[in-house]
């Protein structure tokens, strides 16, 4: 809704520029569409290569050592006192 209101303000203040933007926006979108498709394809190929490279480690049980959302070991006062809380235990 905000974009529409901004476009109406542009239409009132500078209608030739607003009409030019209205005509050129779909053309620019069509020109950029192949680049988006190539980007999606390249991202898929890179993810496939990453999966193939990391497959042996996953099969051997490597997995992810530390999750992005939670540490492997809960923080406790004892672990923090020894200074080993940052190493993930062990």
PDB file of N, CA, C and O in Angstrom:
ATOM      1  N   UNK A   1       0.828  -1.187   0.000  1.00  0.00           N
ATOM      2  CA  UNK A   1       0.000   0.000   0.000  1.00  0.00           C
ATOM      3  C   UNK A   1       0.877   1.256   0.000  1.00  0.00           C
ATOM      4  O   UNK A   1       0.532   2.258  -0.627  1.00  0.00           O
ATOM      5  N   UNK A   2       1.995   1.198   0.695  1.00  0.00           N
ATOM      6  CA  UNK A   2       2.888   2.355   0.761  1.00  0.00           C
ATOM      7  C   UNK A   2       3.474   2.660  -0.612  1.00  0.00           C
ATOM      8  O   UNK A   2       3.567   3.818  -1.019  1.00  0.00           O
ATOM      9  N   UNK A   3       3.867   1.607  -1.316  1.00  0.00           N
ATOM     10  CA  UNK A   3       4.430   1.821  -2.655  1.00  0.00           C
ATOM     11  C   UNK A   3       3.403   2.460  -3.583  1.00  0.00           C
ATOM     12  O   UNK A   3       3.734   3.314  -4.405  1.00  0.00           O
ATOM     13  N   UNK A   4       2.150   2.031  -3.435  1.00  0.00           N
ATOM     14  CA  UNK A   4       1.103   2.604  -4.268  1.00  0.00           C
ATOM     15  C   UNK A   4       0.893   4.077  -3.952  1.00  0.00           C
ATOM     16  O   UNK A   4       0.725   4.888  -4.863  1.00  0.00           O
ATOM     17  N   UNK A   5       0.901   4.426  -2.678  1.00  0.00           N
ATOM     18  CA  UNK A   5       0.746   5.838  -2.303  1.00  0.00           C
ATOM     19  C   UNK A   5       1.925   6.677  -2.784  1.00  0.00           C
ATOM     20  O   UNK A   5       1.744   7.805  -3.243  1.00  0.00           O
ATOM     21  N   UNK A   6       3.133   6.126  -2.679  1.00  0.00           N
ATOM     22  CA  UNK A   6       4.289   6.852  -3.199  1.00  0.00           C
ATOM     23  C   UNK A   6       4.193   7.039  -4.710  1.00  0.00           C
ATOM     24  O   UNK A   6       4.580   8.078  -5.243  1.00  0.00           O
ATOM     25  N   UNK A   7       3.676   6.027  -5.389  1.00  0.00           N
ATOM     26  CA  UNK A   7       3.530   6.149  -6.839  1.00  0.00           C
ATOM     27  C   UNK A   7       2.492   7.207  -7.176  1.00  0.00           C
ATOM     28  O   UNK A   7       2.670   7.948  -8.142  1.00  0.00           O
ATOM     29  N   UNK A   8       1.413   7.297  -6.408  1.00  0.00           N
ATOM     30  CA  UNK A   8       0.401   8.330  -6.651  1.00  0.00           C
ATOM     31  C   UNK A   8       0.961   9.732  -6.400  1.00  0.00           C
ATOM     32  O   UNK A   8       0.644  10.668  -7.133  1.00  0.00           O
ATOM     33  N   UNK A   9       1.792   9.877  -5.366  1.00  0.00           N
ATOM     34  CA  UNK A   9       2.430  11.182  -5.120  1.00  0.00           C
ATOM     35  C   UNK A   9       3.345  11.540  -6.282  1.00  0.00           C
ATOM     36  O   UNK A   9       3.364  12.683  -6.740  1.00  0.00           O
ATOM     37  N   UNK A  10       4.110  10.545  -6.761  1.00  0.00           N
ATOM     38  CA  UNK A  10       4.976  10.790  -7.917  1.00  0.00           C
ATOM     39  C   UNK A  10       4.141  11.150  -9.146  1.00  0.00           C
ATOM     40  O   UNK A  10       4.531  12.000  -9.946  1.00  0.00           O
ATOM     41  N   UNK A  11       2.993  10.494  -9.283  1.00  0.00           N
ATOM     42  CA  UNK A  11       2.123  10.786 -10.418  1.00  0.00           C
ATOM     43  C   UNK A  11       1.605  12.224 -10.355  1.00  0.00           C
ATOM     44  O   UNK A  11       1.501  12.886 -11.387  1.00  0.00           O
ATOM     45  N   UNK A  12       1.286  12.703  -9.178  1.00  0.00           N
ATOM     46  CA  UNK A  12       0.776  14.068  -9.043  1.00  0.00           C
ATOM     47  C   UNK A  12       1.878  15.100  -9.246  1.00  0.00           C
ATOM     48  O   UNK A  12       1.650  16.141  -9.863  1.00  0.00           O
ATOM     49  N   UNK A  13       3.077  14.814  -8.727  1.00  0.00           N
ATOM     50  CA  UNK A  13       4.149  15.805  -8.788  1.00  0.00           C
ATOM     51  C   UNK A  13       4.895  15.789 -10.123  1.00  0.00           C
ATOM     52  O   UNK A  13       5.246  16.839 -10.661  1.00  0.00           O
ATOM     53  N   UNK A  14       5.127  14.614 -10.634  1.00  0.00           N
ATOM     54  CA  UNK A  14       5.919  14.512 -11.857  1.00  0.00           C
ATOM     55  C   UNK A  14       5.355  13.378 -12.714  1.00  0.00           C
ATOM     56  O   UNK A  14       5.941  12.297 -12.775  1.00  0.00           O
ATOM     57  N   UNK A  15       4.243  13.614 -13.360  1.00  0.00           N
ATOM     58  CA  UNK A  15       3.543  12.545 -14.066  1.00  0.00           C
ATOM     59  C   UNK A  15       4.330  11.936 -15.225  1.00  0.00           C
ATOM     60  O   UNK A  15       4.150  10.744 -15.474  1.00  0.00           O
ATOM     61  N   UNK A  16       5.208  12.670 -15.970  1.00  0.00           N
ATOM     62  CA  UNK A  16       5.950  11.974 -17.028  1.00  0.00           C
ATOM     63  C   UNK A  16       6.914  10.925 -16.469  1.00  0.00           C
ATOM     64  O   UNK A  16       7.052   9.838 -17.029  1.00  0.00           O
ATOM     65  N   UNK A  17       7.577  11.261 -15.360  1.00  0.00           N
ATOM     66  CA  UNK A  17       8.492  10.314 -14.742  1.00  0.00           C
ATOM     67  C   UNK A  17       7.725   9.108 -14.195  1.00  0.00           C
ATOM     68  O   UNK A  17       8.205   7.978 -14.290  1.00  0.00           O
ATOM     69  N   UNK A  18       6.543   9.334 -13.626  1.00  0.00           N
ATOM     70  CA  UNK A  18       5.730   8.240 -13.102  1.00  0.00           C
ATOM     71  C   UNK A  18       5.272   7.313 -14.221  1.00  0.00           C
ATOM     72  O   UNK A  18       5.301   6.093 -14.058  1.00  0.00           O
ATOM     73  N   UNK A  19       4.857   7.862 -15.336  1.00  0.00           N
ATOM     74  CA  UNK A  19       4.429   7.026 -16.465  1.00  0.00           C
ATOM     75  C   UNK A  19       5.605   6.270 -17.074  1.00  0.00           C
ATOM     76  O   UNK A  19       5.458   5.122 -17.492  1.00  0.00           O
ATOM     77  N   UNK A  20       6.767   6.909 -17.125  1.00  0.00           N
ATOM     78  CA  UNK A  20       7.950   6.228 -17.629  1.00  0.00           C
ATOM     79  C   UNK A  20       8.323   5.059 -16.713  1.00  0.00           C
ATOM     80  O   UNK A  20       8.673   3.981 -17.193  1.00  0.00           O
ATOM     81  N   UNK A  21       8.249   5.270 -15.410  1.00  0.00           N
ATOM     82  CA  UNK A  21       8.544   4.194 -14.464  1.00  0.00           C
ATOM     83  C   UNK A  21       7.522   3.070 -14.591  1.00  0.00           C
ATOM     84  O   UNK A  21       7.870   1.894 -14.487  1.00  0.00           O
ATOM     85  N   UNK A  22       6.275   3.430 -14.813  1.00  0.00           N
ATOM     86  CA  UNK A  22       5.225   2.430 -14.965  1.00  0.00           C
ATOM     87  C   UNK A  22       5.447   1.565 -16.204  1.00  0.00           C
ATOM     88  O   UNK A  22       5.142   0.372 -16.188  1.00  0.00           O
ATOM     89  N   UNK A  23       5.970   2.149 -17.262  1.00  0.00           N
ATOM     90  CA  UNK A  23       6.217   1.401 -18.498  1.00  0.00           C
ATOM     91  C   UNK A  23       7.520   0.607 -18.411  1.00  0.00           C
ATOM     92  O   UNK A  23       7.584  -0.528 -18.885  1.00  0.00           O
ATOM     93  N   UNK A  24       8.566   1.197 -17.805  1.00  0.00           N
ATOM     94  CA  UNK A  24       9.874   0.549 -17.782  1.00  0.00           C
ATOM     95  C   UNK A  24      10.003  -0.562 -16.745  1.00  0.00           C
ATOM     96  O   UNK A  24      10.820  -1.465 -16.923  1.00  0.00           O
ATOM     97  N   UNK A  25       9.215  -0.521 -15.662  1.00  0.00           N
ATOM     98  CA  UNK A  25       9.358  -1.517 -14.607  1.00  0.00           C
ATOM     99  C   UNK A  25       9.156  -2.943 -15.122  1.00  0.00           C
ATOM    100  O   UNK A  25       9.982  -3.804 -14.818  1.00  0.00           O
ATOM    101  N   UNK A  26       8.101  -3.237 -15.888  1.00  0.00           N
ATOM    102  CA  UNK A  26       7.957  -4.609 -16.399  1.00  0.00           C
ATOM    103  C   UNK A  26       9.071  -4.995 -17.381  1.00  0.00           C
ATOM    104  O   UNK A  26       9.472  -6.157 -17.433  1.00  0.00           O
ATOM    105  N   UNK A  27       9.566  -4.034 -18.151  1.00  0.00           N
ATOM    106  CA  UNK A  27      10.647  -4.343 -19.092  1.00  0.00           C
ATOM    107  C   UNK A  27      11.942  -4.676 -18.345  1.00  0.00           C
ATOM    108  O   UNK A  27      12.647  -5.615 -18.715  1.00  0.00           O
ATOM    109  N   UNK A  28      12.253  -3.917 -17.308  1.00  0.00           N
ATOM    110  CA  UNK A  28      13.444  -4.189 -16.511  1.00  0.00           C
ATOM    111  C   UNK A  28      13.298  -5.540 -15.813  1.00  0.00           C
ATOM    112  O   UNK A  28      14.267  -6.294 -15.722  1.00  0.00           O
ATOM    113  N   UNK A  29      12.099  -5.854 -15.321  1.00  0.00           N
ATOM    114  CA  UNK A  29      11.859  -7.138 -14.676  1.00  0.00           C
ATOM    115  C   UNK A  29      12.087  -8.284 -15.663  1.00  0.00           C
ATOM    116  O   UNK A  29      12.681  -9.302 -15.307  1.00  0.00           O
ATOM    117  N   UNK A  30      11.622  -8.122 -16.890  1.00  0.00           N
ATOM    118  CA  UNK A  30      11.822  -9.163 -17.906  1.00  0.00           C
ATOM    119  C   UNK A  30      13.298  -9.314 -18.280  1.00  0.00           C
ATOM    120  O   UNK A  30      13.772 -10.424 -18.523  1.00  0.00           O
ATOM    121  N   UNK A  31      14.011  -8.207 -18.323  1.00  0.00           N
ATOM    122  CA  UNK A  31      15.443  -8.279 -18.650  1.00  0.00           C
ATOM    123  C   UNK A  31      16.215  -8.978 -17.534  1.00  0.00           C
ATOM    124  O   UNK A  31      17.147  -9.732 -17.816  1.00  0.00           O
ATOM    125  N   UNK A  32      15.849  -8.744 -16.274  1.00  0.00           N
ATOM    126  CA  UNK A  32      16.567  -9.322 -15.145  1.00  0.00           C
ATOM    127  C   UNK A  32      16.140 -10.745 -14.810  1.00  0.00           C
ATOM    128  O   UNK A  32      16.813 -11.415 -14.027  1.00  0.00           O
ATOM    129  N   UNK A  33      15.047 -11.219 -15.378  1.00  0.00           N
ATOM    130  CA  UNK A  33      14.550 -12.561 -15.077  1.00  0.00           C
ATOM    131  C   UNK A  33      15.553 -13.673 -15.396  1.00  0.00           C
ATOM    132  O   UNK A  33      15.706 -14.577 -14.575  1.00  0.00           O
ATOM    133  N   UNK A  34      16.245 -13.659 -16.542  1.00  0.00           N
ATOM    134  CA  UNK A  34      17.238 -14.722 -16.782  1.00  0.00           C
ATOM    135  C   UNK A  34      18.363 -14.740 -15.753  1.00  0.00           C
ATOM    136  O   UNK A  34      18.867 -15.811 -15.415  1.00  0.00           O
ATOM    137  N   UNK A  35      18.765 -13.574 -15.249  1.00  0.00           N
ATOM    138  CA  UNK A  35      19.816 -13.533 -14.237  1.00  0.00           C
ATOM    139  C   UNK A  35      19.347 -14.179 -12.933  1.00  0.00           C
ATOM    140  O   UNK A  35      20.128 -14.840 -12.248  1.00  0.00           O
ATOM    141  N   UNK A  36      18.076 -13.987 -12.595  1.00  0.00           N
ATOM    142  CA  UNK A  36      17.535 -14.656 -11.411  1.00  0.00           C
ATOM    143  C   UNK A  36      17.529 -16.161 -11.602  1.00  0.00           C
ATOM    144  O   UNK A  36      17.884 -16.907 -10.689  1.00  0.00           O
ATOM    145  N   UNK A  37      17.131 -16.609 -12.772  1.00  0.00           N
ATOM    146  CA  UNK A  37      17.102 -18.052 -13.034  1.00  0.00           C
ATOM    147  C   UNK A  37      18.507 -18.644 -12.999  1.00  0.00           C
ATOM    148  O   UNK A  37      18.702 -19.739 -12.471  1.00  0.00           O
ATOM    149  N   UNK A  38      19.482 -17.936 -13.552  1.00  0.00           N
ATOM    150  CA  UNK A  38      20.866 -18.408 -13.505  1.00  0.00           C
ATOM    151  C   UNK A  38      21.347 -18.438 -12.054  1.00  0.00           C
ATOM    152  O   UNK A  38      22.052 -19.368 -11.661  1.00  0.00           O
ATOM    153  N   UNK A  39      20.983 -17.452 -11.265  1.00  0.00           N
ATOM    154  CA  UNK A  39      21.364 -17.427  -9.857  1.00  0.00           C
ATOM    155  C   UNK A  39      20.785 -18.608  -9.088  1.00  0.00           C
ATOM    156  O   UNK A  39      21.469 -19.200  -8.253  1.00  0.00           O
ATOM    157  N   UNK A  40      19.539 -18.951  -9.360  1.00  0.00           N
ATOM    158  CA  UNK A  40      18.921 -20.103  -8.703  1.00  0.00           C
ATOM    159  C   UNK A  40      19.635 -21.385  -9.114  1.00  0.00           C
ATOM    160  O   UNK A  40      19.894 -22.249  -8.276  1.00  0.00           O
ATOM    161  N   UNK A  41      19.955 -21.511 -10.402  1.00  0.00           N
ATOM    162  CA  UNK A  41      20.640 -22.713 -10.884  1.00  0.00           C
ATOM    163  C   UNK A  41      22.044 -22.833 -10.292  1.00  0.00           C
ATOM    164  O   UNK A  41      22.455 -23.920  -9.885  1.00  0.00           O
ATOM    165  N   UNK A  42      22.779 -21.724 -10.244  1.00  0.00           N
ATOM    166  CA  UNK A  42      24.137 -21.750  -9.689  1.00  0.00           C
ATOM    167  C   UNK A  42      24.085 -22.092  -8.204  1.00  0.00           C
ATOM    168  O   UNK A  42      24.919 -22.857  -7.719  1.00  0.00           O
ATOM    169  N   UNK A  43      23.125 -21.542  -7.480  1.00  0.00           N
ATOM    170  CA  UNK A  43      22.988 -21.854  -6.062  1.00  0.00           C
ATOM    171  C   UNK A  43      22.700 -23.340  -5.862  1.00  0.00           C
ATOM    172  O   UNK A  43      23.239 -23.956  -4.942  1.00  0.00           O
ATOM    173  N   UNK A  44      21.860 -23.916  -6.708  1.00  0.00           N
ATOM    174  CA  UNK A  44      21.572 -25.338  -6.613  1.00  0.00           C
ATOM    175  C   UNK A  44      22.793 -26.193  -6.881  1.00  0.00           C
ATOM    176  O   UNK A  44      23.029 -27.177  -6.179  1.00  0.00           O
ATOM    177  N   UNK A  45      23.577 -25.827  -7.896  1.00  0.00           N
ATOM    178  CA  UNK A  45      24.790 -26.585  -8.220  1.00  0.00           C
ATOM    179  C   UNK A  45      25.800 -26.490  -7.080  1.00  0.00           C
ATOM    180  O   UNK A  45      26.428 -27.490  -6.730  1.00  0.00           O
ATOM    181  N   UNK A  46      25.964 -25.312  -6.501  1.00  0.00           N
ATOM    182  CA  UNK A  46      26.903 -25.157  -5.391  1.00  0.00           C
ATOM    183  C   UNK A  46      26.460 -25.946  -4.163  1.00  0.00           C
ATOM    184  O   UNK A  46      27.297 -26.518  -3.465  1.00  0.00           O
ATOM    185  N   UNK A  47      25.165 -25.984  -3.891  1.00  0.00           N
ATOM    186  CA  UNK A  47      24.666 -26.789  -2.776  1.00  0.00           C
ATOM    187  C   UNK A  47      24.888 -28.272  -3.044  1.00  0.00           C
ATOM    188  O   UNK A  47      25.199 -29.024  -2.120  1.00  0.00           O
ATOM    189  N   UNK A  48      24.735 -28.703  -4.292  1.00  0.00           N
ATOM    190  CA  UNK A  48      24.991 -30.098  -4.640  1.00  0.00           C
ATOM    191  C   UNK A  48      26.460 -30.445  -4.437  1.00  0.00           C
ATOM    192  O   UNK A  48      26.778 -31.496  -3.881  1.00  0.00           O
ATOM    193  N   UNK A  49      27.357 -29.567  -4.883  1.00  0.00           N
ATOM    194  CA  UNK A  49      28.796 -29.800  -4.700  1.00  0.00           C
ATOM    195  C   UNK A  49      29.125 -29.841  -3.218  1.00  0.00           C
ATOM    196  O   UNK A  49      29.906 -30.689  -2.786  1.00  0.00           O
ATOM    197  N   UNK A  50      28.548 -28.948  -2.436  1.00  0.00           N
ATOM    198  CA  UNK A  50      28.791 -28.939  -0.990  1.00  0.00           C
ATOM    199  C   UNK A  50      28.304 -30.230  -0.355  1.00  0.00           C
ATOM    200  O   UNK A  50      28.979 -30.787   0.511  1.00  0.00           O
ATOM    201  N   UNK A  51      27.136 -30.714  -0.775  1.00  0.00           N
ATOM    202  CA  UNK A  51      26.612 -31.957  -0.212  1.00  0.00           C
ATOM    203  C   UNK A  51      27.495 -33.144  -0.571  1.00  0.00           C
ATOM    204  O   UNK A  51      27.707 -34.029   0.258  1.00  0.00           O
ATOM    205  N   UNK A  52      28.016 -33.174  -1.801  1.00  0.00           N
ATOM    206  CA  UNK A  52      28.880 -34.278  -2.222  1.00  0.00           C
ATOM    207  C   UNK A  52      30.202 -34.235  -1.466  1.00  0.00           C
ATOM    208  O   UNK A  52      30.721 -35.277  -1.066  1.00  0.00           O
ATOM    209  N   UNK A  53      30.748 -33.046  -1.267  1.00  0.00           N
ATOM    210  CA  UNK A  53      32.028 -32.926  -0.563  1.00  0.00           C
ATOM    211  C   UNK A  53      31.867 -33.306   0.908  1.00  0.00           C
ATOM    212  O   UNK A  53      32.755 -33.948   1.470  1.00  0.00           O
ATOM    213  N   UNK A  54      30.763 -32.928   1.541  1.00  0.00           N
ATOM    214  CA  UNK A  54      30.569 -33.203   2.956  1.00  0.00           C
ATOM    215  C   UNK A  54      29.956 -34.565   3.238  1.00  0.00           C
ATOM    216  O   UNK A  54      29.814 -34.943   4.401  1.00  0.00           O
ATOM    217  N   UNK A  55      29.588 -35.314   2.195  1.00  0.00           N
ATOM    218  CA  UNK A  55      28.953 -36.612   2.401  1.00  0.00           C
ATOM    219  C   UNK A  55      29.826 -37.595   3.171  1.00  0.00           C
ATOM    220  O   UNK A  55      29.311 -38.251   4.077  1.00  0.00           O
ATOM    221  N   UNK A  56      31.125 -37.740   2.866  1.00  0.00           N
ATOM    222  CA  UNK A  56      31.923 -38.693   3.642  1.00  0.00           C
ATOM    223  C   UNK A  56      31.950 -38.377   5.136  1.00  0.00           C
ATOM    224  O   UNK A  56      31.888 -39.289   5.961  1.00  0.00           O
ATOM    225  N   UNK A  57      32.041 -37.118   5.486  1.00  0.00           N
ATOM    226  CA  UNK A  57      32.060 -36.743   6.899  1.00  0.00           C
ATOM    227  C   UNK A  57      30.724 -37.064   7.557  1.00  0.00           C
ATOM    228  O   UNK A  57      30.695 -37.497   8.709  1.00  0.00           O
ATOM    229  N   UNK A  58      29.649 -36.864   6.864  1.00  0.00           N
ATOM    230  CA  UNK A  58      28.329 -37.163   7.431  1.00  0.00           C
ATOM    231  C   UNK A  58      28.133 -38.663   7.575  1.00  0.00           C
ATOM    232  O   UNK A  58      27.539 -39.119   8.552  1.00  0.00           O
ATOM    233  N   UNK A  59      28.630 -39.440   6.604  1.00  0.00           N
ATOM    234  CA  UNK A  59      28.493 -40.890   6.683  1.00  0.00           C
ATOM    235  C   UNK A  59      29.311 -41.438   7.843  1.00  0.00           C
ATOM    236  O   UNK A  59      28.879 -42.365   8.527  1.00  0.00           O
ATOM    237  N   UNK A  60      30.494 -40.865   8.067  1.00  0.00           N
ATOM    238  CA  UNK A  60      31.355 -41.329   9.153  1.00  0.00           C
ATOM    239  C   UNK A  60      30.921 -40.795  10.517  1.00  0.00           C
ATOM    240  O   UNK A  60      31.539 -41.116  11.532  1.00  0.00           O
ATOM    241  N   UNK A  61      29.892 -40.007  10.547  1.00  0.00           N
ATOM    242  CA  UNK A  61      29.343 -39.555  11.826  1.00  0.00           C
ATOM    243  C   UNK A  61      29.802 -38.196  12.260  1.00  0.00           C
ATOM    244  O   UNK A  61      29.615 -37.824  13.418  1.00  0.00           O
ATOM    245  N   UNK A  62      30.397 -37.441  11.366  1.00  0.00           N
ATOM    246  CA  UNK A  62      30.840 -36.105  11.738  1.00  0.00           C
ATOM    247  C   UNK A  62      29.668 -35.208  12.058  1.00  0.00           C
ATOM    248  O   UNK A  62      29.617 -34.605  13.130  1.00  0.00           O
ATOM    249  N   UNK A  63      28.732 -35.115  11.144  1.00  0.00           N
ATOM    250  CA  UNK A  63      27.572 -34.259  11.355  1.00  0.00           C
ATOM    251  C   UNK A  63      27.981 -32.838  11.658  1.00  0.00           C
ATOM    252  O   UNK A  63      29.075 -32.399  11.302  1.00  0.00           O
ATOM    253  N   UNK A  64      27.106 -32.135  12.309  1.00  0.00           N
ATOM    254  CA  UNK A  64      27.416 -30.773  12.737  1.00  0.00           C
ATOM    255  C   UNK A  64      27.868 -30.821  14.176  1.00  0.00           C
ATOM    256  O   UNK A  64      27.198 -31.401  15.030  1.00  0.00           O
ATOM    257  N   UNK A  65      28.995 -30.217  14.440  1.00  0.00           N
ATOM    258  CA  UNK A  65      29.546 -30.276  15.795  1.00  0.00           C
ATOM    259  C   UNK A  65      28.784 -29.359  16.738  1.00  0.00           C
ATOM    260  O   UNK A  65      28.509 -29.725  17.881  1.00  0.00           O
ATOM    261  N   UNK A  66      28.448 -28.182  16.267  1.00  0.00           N
ATOM    262  CA  UNK A  66      27.730 -27.227  17.100  1.00  0.00           C
ATOM    263  C   UNK A  66      26.541 -26.711  16.309  1.00  0.00           C
ATOM    264  O   UNK A  66      26.680 -26.294  15.159  1.00  0.00           O
ATOM    265  N   UNK A  67      25.379 -26.742  16.931  1.00  0.00           N
ATOM    266  CA  UNK A  67      24.197 -26.199  16.288  1.00  0.00           C
ATOM    267  C   UNK A  67      24.235 -24.689  16.300  1.00  0.00           C
ATOM    268  O   UNK A  67      24.916 -24.087  17.131  1.00  0.00           O
ATOM    269  N   UNK A  68      23.518 -24.078  15.394  1.00  0.00           N
ATOM    270  CA  UNK A  68      23.505 -22.623  15.310  1.00  0.00           C
ATOM    271  C   UNK A  68      22.630 -22.023  16.412  1.00  0.00           C
ATOM    272  O   UNK A  68      22.788 -20.848  16.746  1.00  0.00           O
ATOM    273  N   UNK A  69      21.725 -22.795  16.974  1.00  0.00           N
ATOM    274  CA  UNK A  69      20.771 -22.233  17.913  1.00  0.00           C
ATOM    275  C   UNK A  69      21.030 -22.624  19.364  1.00  0.00           C
ATOM    276  O   UNK A  69      20.482 -21.989  20.264  1.00  0.00           O
ATOM    277  N   UNK A  70      21.830 -23.627  19.621  1.00  0.00           N
ATOM    278  CA  UNK A  70      22.046 -24.038  21.010  1.00  0.00           C
ATOM    279  C   UNK A  70      23.434 -24.626  21.156  1.00  0.00           C
ATOM    280  O   UNK A  70      23.914 -25.307  20.250  1.00  0.00           O
ATOM    281  N   UNK A  71      24.092 -24.376  22.289  1.00  0.00           N
ATOM    282  CA  UNK A  71      25.397 -24.993  22.516  1.00  0.00           C
ATOM    283  C   UNK A  71      25.240 -26.479  22.806  1.00  0.00           C
ATOM    284  O   UNK A  71      24.157 -26.945  23.161  1.00  0.00           O
ATOM    285  N   UNK A  72      26.316 -27.200  22.654  1.00  0.00           N
ATOM    286  CA  UNK A  72      26.284 -28.637  22.865  1.00  0.00           C
ATOM    287  C   UNK A  72      26.172 -28.969  24.346  1.00  0.00           C
ATOM    288  O   UNK A  72      25.541 -29.962  24.711  1.00  0.00           O
ATOM    289  N   UNK A  73      26.763 -28.168  25.183  1.00  0.00           N
ATOM    290  CA  UNK A  73      26.736 -28.405  26.619  1.00  0.00           C
ATOM    291  C   UNK A  73      26.105 -27.190  27.293  1.00  0.00           C
ATOM    292  O   UNK A  73      26.401 -26.045  26.953  1.00  0.00           O
ATOM    293  N   UNK A  74      25.225 -27.471  28.260  1.00  0.00           N
ATOM    294  CA  UNK A  74      24.577 -26.366  28.961  1.00  0.00           C
ATOM    295  C   UNK A  74      25.611 -25.638  29.824  1.00  0.00           C
ATOM    296  O   UNK A  74      26.560 -26.243  30.321  1.00  0.00           O
ATOM    297  N   UNK A  75      25.411 -24.352  29.989  1.00  0.00           N
ATOM    298  CA  UNK A  75      26.306 -23.566  30.820  1.00  0.00           C
ATOM    299  C   UNK A  75      26.022 -23.892  32.280  1.00  0.00           C
ATOM    300  O   UNK A  75      24.865 -23.952  32.698  1.00  0.00           O
ATOM    301  N   UNK A  76      27.053 -24.095  33.030  1.00  0.00           N
ATOM    302  CA  UNK A  76      26.904 -24.318  34.471  1.00  0.00           C
ATOM    303  C   UNK A  76      27.957 -23.463  35.167  1.00  0.00           C
ATOM    304  O   UNK A  76      28.962 -23.092  34.561  1.00  0.00           O
ATOM    305  N   UNK A  77      27.726 -23.152  36.432  1.00  0.00           N
ATOM    306  CA  UNK A  77      28.721 -22.351  37.153  1.00  0.00           C
ATOM    307  C   UNK A  77      30.078 -23.038  37.220  1.00  0.00           C
ATOM    308  O   UNK A  77      31.116 -22.377  37.178  1.00  0.00           O
ATOM    309  N   UNK A  78      30.071 -24.377  37.327  1.00  0.00           N
ATOM    310  CA  UNK A  78      31.347 -25.091  37.408  1.00  0.00           C
ATOM    311  C   UNK A  78      32.119 -24.984  36.097  1.00  0.00           C
ATOM    312  O   UNK A  78      33.332 -24.774  36.100  1.00  0.00           O
ATOM    313  N   UNK A  79      31.419 -25.127  34.987  1.00  0.00           N
ATOM    314  CA  UNK A  79      32.110 -25.052  33.702  1.00  0.00           C
ATOM    315  C   UNK A  79      32.590 -23.629  33.422  1.00  0.00           C
ATOM    316  O   UNK A  79      33.632 -23.433  32.797  1.00  0.00           O
ATOM    317  N   UNK A  80      31.839 -22.652  33.882  1.00  0.00           N
ATOM    318  CA  UNK A  80      32.263 -21.272  33.667  1.00  0.00           C
ATOM    319  C   UNK A  80      33.443 -20.914  34.568  1.00  0.00           C
ATOM    320  O   UNK A  80      34.295 -20.111  34.188  1.00  0.00           O
ATOM    321  N   UNK A  81      33.492 -21.504  35.751  1.00  0.00           N
ATOM    322  CA  UNK A  81      34.589 -21.220  36.671  1.00  0.00           C
ATOM    323  C   UNK A  81      35.908 -21.786  36.149  1.00  0.00           C
ATOM    324  O   UNK A  81      36.969 -21.200  36.364  1.00  0.00           O
ATOM    325  N   UNK A  82      35.838 -22.922  35.466  1.00  0.00           N
ATOM    326  CA  UNK A  82      37.062 -23.521  34.940  1.00  0.00           C
ATOM    327  C   UNK A  82      37.484 -22.887  33.632  1.00  0.00           C
ATOM    328  O   UNK A  82      38.605 -23.103  33.169  1.00  0.00           O
ATOM    329  N   UNK A  83      36.597 -22.105  33.029  1.00  0.00           N
ATOM    330  CA  UNK A  83      36.941 -21.468  31.754  1.00  0.00           C
ATOM    331  C   UNK A  83      36.802 -22.394  30.568  1.00  0.00           C
ATOM    332  O   UNK A  83      37.261 -22.071  29.473  1.00  0.00           O
ATOM    333  N   UNK A  84      36.168 -23.555  30.769  1.00  0.00           N
ATOM    334  CA  UNK A  84      36.012 -24.501  29.669  1.00  0.00           C
ATOM    335  C   UNK A  84      34.634 -24.437  29.037  1.00  0.00           C
ATOM    336  O   UNK A  84      34.306 -25.289  28.211  1.00  0.00           O
ATOM    337  N   UNK A  85      33.830 -23.473  29.388  1.00  0.00           N
ATOM    338  CA  UNK A  85      32.464 -23.370  28.880  1.00  0.00           C
ATOM    339  C   UNK A  85      32.438 -23.043  27.397  1.00  0.00           C
ATOM    340  O   UNK A  85      31.463 -23.369  26.720  1.00  0.00           O
ATOM    341  N   UNK A  86      33.483 -22.407  26.870  1.00  0.00           N
ATOM    342  CA  UNK A  86      33.483 -21.995  25.465  1.00  0.00           C
ATOM    343  C   UNK A  86      33.947 -23.102  24.541  1.00  0.00           C
ATOM    344  O   UNK A  86      33.795 -22.969  23.327  1.00  0.00           O
ATOM    345  N   UNK A  87      34.503 -24.184  25.050  1.00  0.00           N
ATOM    346  CA  UNK A  87      35.056 -25.205  24.172  1.00  0.00           C
ATOM    347  C   UNK A  87      34.071 -26.306  23.841  1.00  0.00           C
ATOM    348  O   UNK A  87      34.393 -27.204  23.064  1.00  0.00           O
ATOM    349  N   UNK A  88      32.872 -26.258  24.414  1.00  0.00           N
ATOM    350  CA  UNK A  88      31.875 -27.268  24.090  1.00  0.00           C
ATOM    351  C   UNK A  88      32.053 -28.534  24.894  1.00  0.00           C
ATOM    352  O   UNK A  88      31.528 -29.576  24.501  1.00  0.00           O
ATOM    353  N   UNK A  89      32.746 -28.496  25.965  1.00  0.00           N
ATOM    354  CA  UNK A  89      32.916 -29.679  26.816  1.00  0.00           C
ATOM    355  C   UNK A  89      34.174 -30.441  26.461  1.00  0.00           C
ATOM    356  O   UNK A  89      35.008 -29.977  25.684  1.00  0.00           O
ATOM    357  N   UNK A  90      34.292 -31.616  27.046  1.00  0.00           N
ATOM    358  CA  UNK A  90      35.381 -32.505  26.692  1.00  0.00           C
ATOM    359  C   UNK A  90      36.642 -32.330  27.410  1.00  0.00           C
ATOM    360  O   UNK A  90      37.604 -33.054  27.154  1.00  0.00           O
TER     361      UNK A  90
END
